[in-house]
């Protein structure tokens, strides 16, 4: 048996042995089957990717801790999304008394979406992951397979481009 086959065999055994415990931990915190499965899969993926650098004393507690941290990150991400949606709803509610303000808000949101669609693909992807999905720079970097610094640069360029694109609309509002 080759070394890579041995590694695969060992990993499959670890997965078989510890997956139920990792899943149970995620499920007990989330109470959502699919999300608990996703978290469990991500824990084992991270274990596989970091196999050469990970040397825990107690593998089971290490995996359970990874699952708990992943769930906490999920909660944080959901909180950011909820705050963003609440902000938009509140902003929309504030302007419902005034039909003109409501029309302007709709136009602003439409123009913002249009401007986002005009961004280069990588900037657009980073923007959506950050603003719409509430992901951190690190999570965006992992999803896009780039460094945190590259994520920061992409988002800075996206913000500059969006400010520039929306400047004409701001000038119109000031008149």
C-alpha positions in Angstrom: 0.0 0.0 0.0 1.4 3.4 -1.0 1.8 6.2 1.5 -1.0 8.2 -0.1 -3.3 5.1 0.1 -2.3 4.6 3.8 -3.1 8.3 4.4 -6.5 7.9 2.7 -7.2 4.8 4.7 -6.3 6.5 8.0 -8.4 9.6 7.2 -11.4 7.5 6.2 -11.2 5.7 9.6 -10.9 9.0 11.4 -13.9 10.3 9.5 -16.0 7.2 10.2 -15.1 7.3 13.9 -15.5 11.0 14.6 -18.1 12.3 12.1 -21.1 11.4 14.3 -19.6 13.3 17.3 -18.7 16.3 15.2 -22.1 16.3 13.5 -23.9 16.0 16.9 -21.9 19.0 18.3 -22.8 21.1 15.3 -26.5 20.0 15.3 -26.9 20.6 19.0 -25.9 24.2 18.5 -27.6 24.9 15.2 -30.6 22.7 15.3 -30.5 22.6 11.5 -29.6 19.3 9.8 -28.2 20.7 6.5 -26.1 23.4 8.2 -24.8 20.8 10.7 -23.7 18.6 7.8 -22.0 21.5 6.1 -20.2 22.5 9.2 -19.1 18.8 9.8 -17.9 18.5 6.2 -15.9 21.8 6.6 -14.3 20.5 9.8 -13.0 17.4 8.1 -11.9 19.3 5.0 -9.9 21.7 7.2 -8.4 18.6 8.9 -7.5 17.1 5.6 -6.0 20.3 4.3 -3.9 20.9 7.4 -3.0 17.2 7.9 0.8 17.9 7.8 0.6 20.7 10.5 -2.0 19.3 12.9 -0.7 17.3 15.8 -3.5 17.3 18.5 -3.1 15.3 21.7 -6.8 14.4 21.6 -8.2 14.3 18.1 -11.8 14.0 19.1 -11.8 17.1 21.3 -9.8 18.9 18.6 -12.5 18.2 16.0 -15.3 19.1 18.4 -13.6 22.4 19.1 -13.2 23.0 15.4 -16.9 22.3 15.0 -17.8 24.7 17.8 -15.7 27.5 16.3 -17.2 26.9 12.8 -20.7 27.2 14.4 -19.7 30.4 16.1 -18.4 31.8 12.8 -21.8 30.8 11.2 -23.6 32.7 13.9 -21.4 35.8 13.4 -22.0 35.7 9.6 -25.7 35.3 10.1 -25.7 38.3 12.5 -24.0 40.5 10.0 -26.5 39.5 7.3 -29.4 40.1 9.7 -28.0 43.6 10.6 -27.6 44.5 7.0 -31.1 43.3 6.1 -32.5 45.1 9.2 -30.7 48.3 8.2 -32.2 48.2 4.7 -35.7 47.5 6.1 -35.4 50.3 8.6 -34.1 52.6 6.0 -37.0 51.6 3.7 -39.5 52.0 6.5 -38.3 55.5 7.4 -39.0 56.6 3.9 -42.4 55.0 3.5 -44.1 58.2 4.7 -42.7 60.1 1.9 -43.4 58.7 -1.6 -40.6 60.8 -3.1 -38.1 59.4 -0.5 -39.3 55.9 -1.2 -38.8 56.4 -4.9 -35.3 57.8 -4.3 -34.4 54.9 -2.1 -35.5 52.3 -4.7 -33.5 54.2 -7.3 -30.5 54.3 -5.0 -30.7 50.5 -4.5 -31.2 49.9 -8.2 -28.2 52.1 -9.1 -26.0 50.4 -6.5 -26.9 47.0 -7.9 -26.2 48.3 -11.4 -22.9 49.7 -10.3 -22.0 46.4 -8.6 -22.8 44.5 -11.8 -20.3 46.8 -13.6 -17.4 45.9 -11.3 -14.8 43.5 -12.6 -15.7 39.9 -11.8 -13.3 39.4 -8.9 -14.2 42.7 -7.2 -17.9 41.9 -7.7 -17.4 38.5 -6.1 -15.5 39.9 -3.2 -18.1 42.7 -2.7 -21.0 40.2 -2.7 -19.3 37.8 -0.3 -18.5 40.7 2.0 -21.7 42.8 1.9 -24.4 40.2 1.1 -23.1 37.1 2.8 -21.3 38.9 5.7 -18.1 36.9 5.2 -14.8 38.0 6.8 -11.7 38.9 4.7 -10.2 35.5 5.8 -13.4 33.6 4.7 -13.5 35.5 1.4 -9.8 34.7 0.8 -10.5 31.1 1.4 -13.5 31.1 -0.9 -11.7 32.9 -3.7 -8.3 31.2 -3.0 -6.5 34.5 -2.5 -4.8 36.2 0.5 -6.5 38.5 3.0 -4.4 41.3 1.6 -5.7 40.7 -1.9 -9.3 40.6 -0.5 -8.7 44.0 1.1 -7.3 45.4 -2.1 -10.2 44.1 -4.1 -12.8 45.6 -1.7 -11.0 48.9 -1.6 -11.0 49.1 -5.4 -14.7 48.1 -5.5 -15.6 50.8 -3.0 -13.7 53.4 -5.0 -15.4 52.3 -8.2 -18.8 52.3 -6.6 -18.3 55.7 -5.1 -17.2 57.0 -8.5 -20.1 55.4 -10.3 -22.7 56.7 -7.8 -21.2 60.2 -7.6 -23.3 61.5 -10.4 -26.4 60.3 -8.6 -25.3 62.1 -5.4 -24.8 65.3 -7.4 -28.3 64.9 -8.8 -29.8 64.5 -5.2 -28.1 67.7 -4.0 -29.7 69.8 -6.7 
